């Protein structure tokens, strides 16, 4: 059973719209979650990390975590064509000292002008 | 600025060859990781190391081994390359969580190298 599931996509939104990316996880003890962005042919780069229930905002990006529902999401406001990429959700499992990241399969986002 | 480098961006090898993929980080990070990434399967962890000479199997260790003789360097070895090992290989490093004194902090962040696209013919 996959531990981290992302909405399959691909997701296409018009420029200026809100893009919503969703992720569910199965490990109830997980406490740390990450969103990475990966452009085609490049390696993943971190956008946001979130550890507490609720929202965390950073510029146009908002990460939301709901531990009761085991759900984490990423909202991108005022989407731009440069946001077109694959977005990877990850959870930290195995504890904070020696834990490892488990990734979802990724959601491809296309922002069209 | 964290820098993780990998020895090659593109590599072509023959079936049965022994293949070495090298990863070096310059941030004195304790944890290092090797992943492979395939379309539709996402990033899968092969091996990781949380200190020099320490290694742990990830989710798909079969057909691979690793070596960590120095803190900054983590090598992935394909003892006898096979065509199903054709993939993008990504190395990552991370400072040991908690070194900032807080249990959850951005030291949990993994930083990735540029990747090595390996083709096995």
Interface residues (C-beta under 8 A of the other chain):
Chain A: X31 X32 X34 X42 X43 X44 X45 X46 X49 X51 X88 X92 X96 X97 X98 X99 X100 X101 X102 X103 X104 X105 X106
Chain B: X31 X33 X40 X41 X42 X43 X44 X45 X48 X50 X56 X58 X90 X96 X97 X98 X103 X104 X106 X108 X109 X110 X111 X112 X113 X114 X115
